[in-house]
Amino acid sequence: MTAESSQPEGDESFQPEGPESSRPKGPESSRPEGARSVRPDGRESFRSEGGESFRPEGDAQGLESSPPTGLLDVLSVAATVVDADGRIVFWTPQAEELFGYTAQEALGKYAARLFIHPEHLKAVVRLFTEVLETGRSWAGAFPIRHKDGSTRVMEFRNMRLQDDLGDVYALGIAADHSLLQRVETDLALCDRLIYQSPIGLALLDPDLRYLLVNPALERIDGIPAEDHVGRGLRETLPLPDVDTIESALRQVLTTGTPLLDQYHVGRPPADPEHEHAWSLSFYRLEDPGGRVLGAAASVVDVTERHRAAAEADRARRRLALIADASVRVGTTLEVEETARELAEIAVPQLADLVAVDVLDSALACRRSRRPDNGPELFRALALKAAHPTVALRAADPPGGLAAYDGDRLVTLCVHTGRPVLVRHVGEDDLPRIARDAEAGSLLARAGVHSYLAVPLIAHGEVLGALDLKRTRNPLPFDQDDVILASELAGRAAVAIDNARWFQSVRNTSLTLQRSLLPDHPPSHAGLELASRYQPAQATSEVGGDWYDVIPLDDEKTALVVGDVMGNGIDAAATMGRLRTATCAYADLDLEPGDVLQHLDKITCDLEHYIVTCLYAVYDPRTRLCRIANAGHMPPALSGPDRAPELLDLPPCAPLGVGGIPFETITTRLDPGDLLVLYTDGLVETRHHSIDDRLNVLLSFLDEPHRPLEETCDLLLYGLRHPDDHDDVALLVARAL
């Protein structure tokens, strides 16, 4: 009953003090006012309207006391019993807290006079009488008068009691109306939050068994709520680290410290094909008295965020791989090295097994014919595996040639110029991937489950294919992998294309240059000869260095070493013209200085060429060697009876300056003496002084009896770095 429904209908009093009373009495009711019904054994006894009696037993043997739940304490529920005359016969401590009166002040007093405002008295009397006469309970809220004079709205539940003597009473249960409304609101809010929340929620007992789960958690793990109750965590959580979660929950129960936002990944029964992610938080639940009730767990599905983060991380790794490839692929102008760099960059980030195969026709710089359905001849350039695997035996070894029929996927890739993707490799796919049945069996044993072939295309021409396989990586190739592999293959294809054309031009230049040099120094009277020519490793790789050994009349021999400044085919062609001219002038039996004078005139007629040259003529009969120098490095001389030294030649300008005479000097070569002629590529470097390098050269000539071929190799490999930018011509003569 609300305050509005309990307005007074008259001035009727609620059983005021006096002898008269309209209360219904039992047949044996003859007790003094305010007294309670007492059994013959002295114990108080009441019974409900249903006739069941209740009396407090003294010892309550056989019953175990349970700790309070706390909710009644929070509500501070008060209980009072009023007899048929309206006097208070029971008064609880909570009633004292709620109404302000002590038990001594309330017991025996008329409830109406103690609590009820006069304007509400008539309505309350009517309700009280109705409860006692009909036995129907009444619930409602109305204002009462507190001891301190204030008015407070209370929530009441009233019902009739009857003792075993037939007397009737009114039991009133009361609580503060505003407090009760707040608790009801909180409970309603909690209920809505639990059952309508998109966050999975679970309540667990101290043994970590489910007491309650909300619908959101049902959707997350795919298990109905009723199937959760009574079960443990490991029976429902689809996570591989459930032991860790259970341990963390027990720690929360022990310490009371919440554990928030724990990231876990797994595959739920509702969606076992896909990986999901959840954020888990755990809290300990306690009642107001501090008793541990269990734990609460919240589960937030963060799968979309997990997938977005994974995709962002994957994109970052792809960009990093492409950036790495731009630095690591194509560092040299060698086809094989570029292919190896491509294979190494793709393993293991992109595939477990990588092969780079180039069409043999493309490697030979022959324009490929129009694609058809026929076989193709591939040259394997690189092979790389992320781990030891029998699949390596199924691949073609680097350097080898292999023919693949037109029905093979790698052949289809180069014919169409498009990637070929087999996401899930089956038994029917292996024969089209492998070169033969044995290779297919090895790929099956290795566990190849996904395949991708990407064409190597440069300037519109298909050069070959990048062949990718996955064994241990459980994910199949997808379209993102196709894009990444195509990007890597495109970058590598340009580098391979540059390298193959460079090698073609280099081979042409070297062929031209070597054709202009003598194959082997011929045998000459009184001399033992050895020579070397080594091209540079720079971009052009072909220079104008040369040497020559020219037989003359009277058993004399002309020894020539020269260097055309510059590189490339033009320098090699100029070197050929000067070598031919040198041979012609040598036949005239001129002094070395005169030969250089004629060569100087020829060089002046050439466009912007400067040439250094050393020309020597040895006469075995006199053992004299006449030498003229045109701006060249000084020759080295050593022998059994002399320390290694550089010949002191008069300084002179190179050929091509014009108008400068060249002086001839004479030196003696005794038996066993070594004369070493060389170009500047042997001793010049960017990081050392020329004097230091010349001293190193002399140190290698300390054994004049060493075989000449060994001496040449010692000088080349001891003085020359593989990456030197200049070519070298070397001529060593020993007097016999």
URTAWO-V421267 format. One record per residue. N is the residue number from 0. RES is the residue in three letters. SS is DSSP state (h for helix, s for strand, l for the rest). PHI is phi in whole degrees, 0 to 359 (none if undefined). OMEGA is omega in whole degrees, -180 to 180 (999 if undefined). Layout:
N	RES	SS	PHI	OMEGA
N	RES	SS	PHI	OMEGA
This chain:
0	MET	l	none	-180
1	THR	l	276	180
2	ALA	l	298	-179
3	GLU	h	291	-177
4	SER	h	281	-178
5	SER	h	249	176
6	GLN	l	292	-178
7	PRO	l	295	175
8	GLU	l	255	179
9	GLY	l	179	-177
10	ASP	l	257	-178
11	GLU	l	292	-179
12	SER	l	269	180
13	PHE	l	273	180
14	GLN	l	49	176
15	PRO	l	295	-178
16	GLU	l	296	180
17	GLY	l	160	-177
18	PRO	l	286	-175
19	GLU	l	273	178
20	SER	l	207	177
21	SER	l	262	-176
22	ARG	l	292	173
23	PRO	l	288	-178
24	LYS	l	241	174
25	GLY	l	281	-177
26	PRO	l	295	-177
27	GLU	l	249	-176
28	SER	l	277	176
29	SER	l	210	-176
30	ARG	l	261	175
31	PRO	l	295	179
32	GLU	l	299	176
33	GLY	l	78	-178
34	ALA	l	275	178
35	ARG	l	257	179
36	SER	l	289	-177
37	VAL	s	231	178
38	ARG	l	285	178
39	PRO	l	302	-180
40	ASP	l	276	176
41	GLY	l	89	-178
42	ARG	l	263	179
43	GLU	s	286	-177
44	SER	l	214	174
45	PHE	s	229	170
46	ARG	s	220	-179
47	SER	s	282	-178
48	GLU	l	297	179
49	GLY	l	282	177
50	GLY	l	98	-180
51	GLU	l	282	-179
52	SER	s	266	178
53	PHE	s	223	174
54	ARG	l	213	179
55	PRO	l	290	176
56	GLU	l	274	-174
57	GLY	l	294	-173
58	ASP	l	261	-177
59	ALA	l	49	-177
60	GLN	l	294	178
61	GLY	l	87	179
62	LEU	l	253	177
63	GLU	l	261	178
64	SER	l	284	178
65	SER	l	249	-179
66	PRO	l	296	-179
67	PRO	l	294	178
68	THR	l	282	176
69	GLY	l	99	-176
70	LEU	h	294	178
71	LEU	h	296	177
72	ASP	h	294	178
73	VAL	h	297	-179
74	LEU	h	283	-177
75	SER	l	52	-177
76	VAL	l	287	180
77	ALA	s	257	176
78	ALA	s	236	176
79	THR	s	226	176
80	VAL	s	237	-180
81	VAL	s	242	180
82	ASP	s	280	-176
83	ALA	l	295	179
84	ASP	l	273	180
85	GLY	l	93	179
86	ARG	s	271	179
87	ILE	s	279	-179
88	VAL	s	244	173
89	PHE	s	227	-177
90	TRP	s	210	-178
91	THR	l	267	176
92	PRO	h	300	178
93	GLN	h	294	177
94	ALA	h	295	177
95	GLU	h	297	179
96	GLU	h	293	-175
97	LEU	h	281	-174
98	PHE	h	260	178
99	GLY	l	95	-178
100	TYR	l	263	174
101	THR	l	282	179
102	ALA	h	298	179
103	GLN	h	296	-179
104	GLU	h	281	-173
105	ALA	h	258	-175
106	LEU	l	300	179
107	GLY	l	87	-180
108	LYS	l	271	174
109	TYR	s	287	-177
110	ALA	h	299	-176
111	ALA	h	298	-178
112	ARG	h	291	-176
113	LEU	h	280	-171
114	PHE	h	247	-164
115	ILE	l	269	173
116	HIS	l	291	-177
117	PRO	h	305	-177
118	GLU	h	289	-180
119	HIS	h	257	-169
120	LEU	h	296	-176
121	LYS	h	298	-179
122	ALA	h	294	-180
123	VAL	h	294	179
124	VAL	h	299	-179
125	ARG	h	297	180
126	LEU	h	294	180
127	PHE	h	297	-180
128	THR	h	296	-179
129	GLU	h	296	179
130	VAL	h	296	-177
131	LEU	h	289	-176
132	GLU	h	280	-174
133	THR	h	261	-177
134	GLY	l	81	178
135	ARG	l	283	179
136	SER	l	286	179
137	TRP	s	224	178
138	ALA	s	226	179
139	GLY	s	173	-180
140	ALA	s	232	173
141	PHE	s	206	-175
142	PRO	s	283	175
143	ILE	s	234	-179
144	ARG	s	259	179
145	HIS	l	279	-180
146	LYS	l	301	-178
147	ASP	l	283	177
148	GLY	l	94	180
149	SER	l	280	178
150	THR	s	252	-179
151	ARG	s	228	179
152	VAL	s	273	-180
153	MET	s	242	174
154	GLU	s	263	-175
155	PHE	s	243	165
156	ARG	s	232	-177
157	ASN	s	244	177
158	MET	s	210	-179
159	ARG	s	271	173
160	LEU	s	244	177
161	GLN	s	222	179
162	ASP	l	271	-176
163	ASP	l	283	175
164	LEU	l	261	178
165	GLY	l	94	178
166	ASP	l	284	-179
167	VAL	s	250	-179
168	TYR	s	219	175
169	ALA	s	244	176
170	LEU	s	265	178
171	GLY	s	243	175
172	ILE	s	250	-172
173	ALA	s	227	175
174	ALA	s	212	179
175	ASP	s	296	-174
176	HIS	h	297	-178
177	SER	h	294	178
178	LEU	h	295	180
179	LEU	h	297	178
180	GLN	h	297	180
181	ARG	h	295	179
182	VAL	h	296	179
183	GLU	h	297	178
184	THR	h	297	179
185	ASP	h	298	180
186	LEU	h	294	179
187	ALA	h	296	178
188	LEU	h	296	178
189	CYS	h	300	-179
190	ASP	h	297	179
191	ARG	h	294	180
192	LEU	h	298	-177
193	ILE	h	290	-170
194	TYR	h	268	178
195	GLN	h	248	-178
196	SER	l	291	173
197	PRO	l	285	179
198	ILE	l	270	177
199	GLY	s	290	-178
200	LEU	s	234	179
201	ALA	s	216	172
202	LEU	s	249	-178
203	LEU	s	233	179
204	ASP	l	278	-179
205	PRO	l	300	176
206	ASP	l	270	178
207	LEU	l	62	171
208	ARG	s	250	-174
209	TYR	s	294	170
210	LEU	s	254	-176
211	LEU	s	201	170
212	VAL	s	225	180
213	ASN	l	263	-178
214	PRO	h	301	-179
215	ALA	h	299	179
216	LEU	h	291	174
217	GLU	h	302	-179
218	ARG	h	292	-177
219	ILE	h	290	-176
220	ASP	h	260	175
221	GLY	l	72	-179
222	ILE	l	243	180
223	PRO	l	301	-177
224	ALA	h	300	-177
225	GLU	h	293	178
226	ASP	h	279	175
227	HIS	h	282	-169
228	VAL	l	303	179
229	GLY	l	89	-179
230	ARG	l	265	-180
231	GLY	s	270	-178
232	LEU	h	300	-174
233	ARG	h	293	179
234	GLU	h	276	-175
235	THR	l	232	-175
236	LEU	l	286	-179
237	PRO	l	273	-175
238	LEU	s	240	-180
239	PRO	l	291	-178
240	ASP	l	255	-178
241	VAL	h	297	177
242	ASP	h	297	178
243	THR	h	296	180
244	ILE	h	295	-180
245	GLU	h	296	177
246	SER	h	297	179
247	ALA	h	294	179
248	LEU	h	295	178
249	ARG	h	294	176
250	GLN	h	295	177
251	VAL	h	295	178
252	LEU	h	298	-177
253	THR	h	283	-173
254	THR	h	265	-175
255	GLY	l	81	-180
256	THR	l	275	-179
257	PRO	l	297	176
258	LEU	s	241	-168
259	LEU	s	246	169
260	ASP	s	51	175
261	GLN	s	271	-173
262	TYR	s	272	-180
263	HIS	s	221	-177
264	VAL	s	232	179
265	GLY	s	192	180
266	ARG	l	239	-177
267	PRO	l	287	177
268	PRO	h	302	-179
269	ALA	h	289	-179
270	ASP	h	213	-174
271	PRO	l	290	-177
272	GLU	l	277	-174
273	HIS	l	232	180
274	GLU	l	275	178
275	HIS	s	240	179
276	ALA	s	227	180
277	TRP	s	225	171
278	SER	s	253	-176
279	LEU	s	252	174
280	SER	s	228	-176
281	PHE	s	231	180
282	TYR	s	223	174
283	ARG	s	270	178
284	LEU	s	256	179
285	GLU	s	226	172
286	ASP	l	274	-178
287	PRO	l	303	179
288	GLY	l	274	179
289	GLY	l	92	180
290	ARG	l	287	-179
291	VAL	s	284	-179
292	LEU	s	268	-177
293	GLY	s	150	-177
294	ALA	s	219	174
295	ALA	s	246	179
296	ALA	s	233	174
297	SER	s	247	-177
298	VAL	s	234	179
299	VAL	s	252	178
300	ASP	s	283	-179
301	VAL	l	246	-177
302	THR	h	298	-180
303	GLU	h	298	178
304	ARG	h	296	179
305	HIS	h	298	-179
306	ARG	h	292	178
307	ALA	h	296	179
308	ALA	h	294	179
309	ALA	h	296	179
310	GLU	h	293	177
311	ALA	h	296	178
312	ASP	h	294	179
313	ARG	h	296	178
314	ALA	h	295	178
315	ARG	h	297	-180
316	ARG	h	294	177
317	ARG	h	294	179
318	LEU	h	298	178
319	ALA	h	296	179
320	LEU	h	293	178
321	ILE	h	295	178
322	ALA	h	297	178
323	ASP	h	296	-180
324	ALA	h	295	-180
325	SER	h	295	180
326	VAL	h	266	-170
327	ARG	h	266	-177
328	VAL	l	260	179
329	GLY	l	88	-179
330	THR	l	283	180
331	THR	l	230	176
332	LEU	l	259	176
333	GLU	l	239	-176
334	VAL	h	300	-177
335	GLU	h	297	-179
336	GLU	h	293	177
337	THR	h	297	178
338	ALA	h	296	178
339	ARG	h	297	179
340	GLU	h	297	178
341	LEU	h	296	-180
342	ALA	h	296	-178
343	GLU	h	291	-179
344	ILE	h	286	-177
345	ALA	h	273	-179
346	VAL	s	248	-3
347	PRO	l	262	-174
348	GLN	l	300	-176
349	LEU	l	251	-177
350	ALA	s	208	177
351	ASP	l	272	-180
352	LEU	s	219	-176
353	VAL	s	230	174
354	ALA	s	228	176
355	VAL	s	243	-178
356	ASP	s	238	-179
357	VAL	s	244	177
358	LEU	s	299	-178
359	ASP	h	298	178
360	SER	h	294	179
361	ALA	h	290	-179
362	LEU	h	294	178
363	ALA	l	273	180
364	CYS	l	60	173
365	ARG	l	262	-179
366	ARG	l	298	-176
367	SER	l	290	177
368	ARG	l	285	180
369	ARG	l	294	-179
370	PRO	l	300	175
371	ASP	l	219	-178
372	ASN	l	260	-177
373	GLY	l	278	180
374	PRO	l	287	178
375	GLU	s	227	179
376	LEU	s	258	-178
377	PHE	s	250	169
378	ARG	s	249	179
379	ALA	s	287	-178
380	LEU	s	253	-177
381	ALA	s	207	178
382	LEU	s	213	-177
383	LYS	s	216	178
384	ALA	s	236	-180
385	ALA	l	284	-178
386	HIS	l	202	178
387	PRO	l	300	-177
388	THR	l	203	178
389	VAL	h	289	179
390	ALA	h	295	177
391	LEU	h	297	180
392	ARG	h	287	180
393	ALA	h	274	-178
394	ALA	l	266	178
395	ASP	l	284	-180
396	PRO	l	293	179
397	PRO	l	304	-180
398	GLY	l	96	-177
399	GLY	l	273	177
400	LEU	s	257	179
401	ALA	s	216	177
402	ALA	s	261	179
403	TYR	s	243	-179
404	ASP	l	294	-177
405	GLY	l	293	-180
406	ASP	l	274	179
407	ARG	l	284	-175
408	LEU	h	293	179
409	VAL	h	292	175
410	THR	h	292	176
411	LEU	h	300	-179
412	CYS	h	297	-178
413	VAL	h	284	178
414	HIS	h	289	-177
415	THR	h	271	-175
416	GLY	l	70	-179
417	ARG	l	234	176
418	PRO	l	296	175
419	VAL	s	240	-175
420	LEU	s	243	171
421	VAL	s	238	-175
422	ARG	l	299	-178
423	HIS	l	236	-177
424	VAL	l	282	176
425	GLY	l	249	-179
426	GLU	h	298	-179
427	ASP	h	283	-177
428	ASP	h	273	-175
429	LEU	h	301	178
430	PRO	h	298	180
431	ARG	h	271	179
432	ILE	h	264	-176
433	ALA	l	279	-179
434	ARG	l	284	179
435	ASP	l	205	-176
436	ALA	h	296	180
437	GLU	h	296	178
438	ALA	h	296	178
439	GLY	h	297	177
440	SER	h	296	178
441	LEU	h	294	178
442	LEU	h	295	178
443	ALA	h	295	178
444	ARG	h	296	-180
445	ALA	h	286	178
446	GLY	l	84	177
447	VAL	l	294	-176
448	HIS	l	239	179
449	SER	s	211	-172
450	TYR	s	222	178
451	LEU	s	212	174
452	ALA	s	239	-178
453	VAL	s	236	-178
454	PRO	s	287	172
455	LEU	s	265	-174
456	ILE	s	240	177
457	ALA	s	225	179
458	HIS	l	54	176
459	GLY	l	80	-179
460	GLU	s	252	178
461	VAL	s	278	-178
462	LEU	s	265	-176
463	GLY	s	172	-176
464	ALA	s	212	171
465	LEU	s	259	-172
466	ASP	s	254	-174
467	LEU	s	235	178
468	LYS	s	222	176
469	ARG	s	241	178
470	THR	l	238	-179
471	ARG	l	277	176
472	ASN	l	295	-173
473	PRO	l	285	-176
474	LEU	l	279	175
475	PRO	l	284	174
476	PHE	l	298	176
477	ASP	l	233	-176
478	GLN	h	295	176
479	ASP	h	296	177
480	ASP	h	294	178
481	VAL	h	297	-180
482	ILE	h	295	-180
483	LEU	h	296	-179
484	ALA	h	297	179
485	SER	h	294	178
486	GLU	h	296	178
487	LEU	h	297	-179
488	ALA	h	295	179
489	GLY	h	296	178
490	ARG	h	296	-179
491	ALA	h	292	-178
492	ALA	h	297	178
493	VAL	h	297	179
494	ALA	h	295	178
495	ILE	h	296	179
496	ASP	h	297	177
497	ASN	h	299	-177
498	ALA	h	293	-177
499	ARG	h	291	178
500	TRP	h	288	177
501	PHE	h	296	179
502	GLN	h	297	178
503	SER	h	295	179
504	VAL	h	295	-180
505	ARG	h	298	180
506	ASN	h	297	178
507	THR	h	296	-179
508	SER	h	294	180
509	LEU	h	296	178
510	THR	h	298	178
511	LEU	h	297	-176
512	GLN	h	294	-179
513	ARG	h	294	178
514	SER	h	292	179
515	LEU	h	271	179
516	LEU	l	259	176
517	PRO	l	293	-179
518	ASP	l	298	179
519	HIS	l	217	177
520	PRO	l	303	179
521	PRO	l	291	177
522	SER	l	284	-178
523	HIS	s	233	-178
524	ALA	l	297	174
525	GLY	l	82	-178
526	LEU	s	224	167
527	GLU	s	250	-171
528	LEU	s	236	172
529	ALA	s	211	-177
530	SER	s	213	176
531	ARG	s	213	166
532	TYR	s	228	-180
533	GLN	s	229	179
534	PRO	l	289	178
535	ALA	l	284	177
536	GLN	l	256	179
537	ALA	l	284	-172
538	THR	l	297	-179
539	SER	l	287	175
540	GLU	l	65	179
541	VAL	l	231	-179
542	GLY	s	239	-177
543	GLY	s	246	179
544	ASP	s	286	177
545	TRP	s	208	172
546	TYR	s	224	178
547	ASP	s	203	175
548	VAL	s	232	-172
549	ILE	s	243	176
550	PRO	s	287	-180
551	LEU	l	240	178
552	ASP	h	293	177
553	ASP	h	61	175
554	GLU	h	63	176
555	LYS	l	280	-179
556	THR	s	225	174
557	ALA	s	265	178
558	LEU	s	246	-175
559	VAL	s	230	170
560	VAL	s	223	-180
561	GLY	s	217	-177
562	ASP	s	214	174
563	VAL	s	276	-180
564	MET	s	295	-178
565	GLY	s	118	-179
566	ASN	s	207	-179
567	GLY	l	98	-177
568	ILE	h	295	-180
569	ASP	h	298	179
570	ALA	h	296	179
571	ALA	h	294	179
572	ALA	h	294	178
573	THR	h	297	177
574	MET	h	302	180
575	GLY	h	296	179
576	ARG	h	294	-179
577	LEU	h	292	179
578	ARG	h	296	178
579	THR	h	298	180
580	ALA	h	295	180
581	THR	h	297	178
582	CYS	h	299	-179
583	ALA	h	293	-180
584	TYR	h	289	179
585	ALA	h	297	-180
586	ASP	l	294	-180
587	LEU	l	277	179
588	ASP	l	57	178
589	LEU	l	271	172
590	GLU	l	294	180
591	PRO	h	307	179
592	GLY	h	297	179
593	ASP	h	290	178
594	VAL	h	300	180
595	LEU	h	296	179
596	GLN	h	297	178
597	HIS	h	294	179
598	LEU	h	296	179
599	ASP	h	297	180
600	LYS	h	296	179
601	ILE	h	296	-178
602	THR	h	296	179
603	CYS	h	298	180
604	ASP	h	282	178
605	LEU	l	278	-175
606	GLU	l	278	168
607	HIS	l	56	178
608	TYR	l	252	173
609	ILE	l	243	-175
610	VAL	s	229	170
611	THR	s	259	-176
612	CYS	s	204	174
613	LEU	s	236	-177
614	TYR	s	237	-178
615	ALA	s	228	177
616	VAL	s	233	-179
617	TYR	s	251	178
618	ASP	s	248	-176
619	PRO	l	291	-180
620	ARG	l	287	-180
621	THR	l	262	-176
622	ARG	l	58	178
623	LEU	s	256	180
624	CYS	s	234	178
625	ARG	s	263	-172
626	ILE	s	228	171
627	ALA	s	231	-174
628	ASN	s	233	176
629	ALA	s	243	175
630	GLY	l	69	-174
631	HIS	l	262	176
632	MET	l	294	-178
633	PRO	l	292	177
634	PRO	l	289	178
635	ALA	s	255	-177
636	LEU	s	226	176
637	SER	s	213	180
638	GLY	s	195	-179
639	PRO	l	299	-176
640	ASP	l	248	179
641	ARG	s	218	178
642	ALA	s	284	178
643	PRO	s	301	-179
644	GLU	s	208	174
645	LEU	s	263	179
646	LEU	l	294	-179
647	ASP	l	273	-178
648	LEU	l	258	178
649	PRO	l	298	178
650	PRO	l	293	-180
651	CYS	l	206	-178
652	ALA	l	285	176
653	PRO	l	292	174
654	LEU	s	290	179
655	GLY	l	104	177
656	VAL	l	286	175
657	GLY	l	89	173
658	GLY	l	77	-178
659	ILE	l	246	179
660	PRO	l	285	180
661	PHE	l	244	-175
662	GLU	l	267	178
663	THR	s	253	175
664	ILE	s	242	-178
665	THR	s	234	175
666	THR	s	224	-176
667	ARG	s	256	175
668	LEU	l	246	176
669	ASP	l	277	179
670	PRO	l	305	-180
671	GLY	l	91	179
672	ASP	l	289	178
673	LEU	s	251	172
674	LEU	s	243	-175
675	VAL	s	246	176
676	LEU	s	249	-172
677	TYR	s	203	173
678	THR	l	261	-172
679	ASP	h	293	179
680	GLY	h	297	180
681	LEU	h	285	-171
682	VAL	l	242	-176
683	GLU	l	276	173
684	THR	l	223	-180
685	ARG	l	274	-171
686	HIS	l	239	-178
687	HIS	l	228	177
688	SER	l	286	-177
689	ILE	h	293	179
690	ASP	h	296	179
691	ASP	h	297	-178
692	ARG	h	291	178
693	LEU	h	294	176
694	ASN	h	295	177
695	VAL	h	295	178
696	LEU	h	302	180
697	LEU	h	297	-180
698	SER	h	295	179
699	PHE	l	280	-178
700	LEU	l	255	-177
701	ASP	l	283	178
702	GLU	l	240	-176
703	PRO	l	294	-179
704	HIS	l	274	-180
705	ARG	l	297	178
706	PRO	l	305	-175
707	LEU	h	295	179
708	GLU	h	299	178
709	GLU	h	295	178
710	THR	h	296	178
711	CYS	h	300	180
712	ASP	h	296	180
713	LEU	h	299	180
714	LEU	h	293	-178
715	LEU	h	295	-174
716	TYR	h	279	177
717	GLY	h	274	-177
718	LEU	h	253	-169
719	ARG	l	258	175
720	HIS	l	268	-177
721	PRO	l	301	-177
722	ASP	l	265	-180
723	ASP	l	300	-170
724	HIS	l	271	-176
725	ASP	l	234	178
726	ASP	l	273	-173
727	VAL	s	224	168
728	ALA	s	241	-175
729	LEU	s	226	178
730	LEU	s	225	-178
731	VAL	s	241	180
732	ALA	s	235	176
733	ARG	s	241	178
734	ALA	s	287	-178
735	LEU	l	257	999
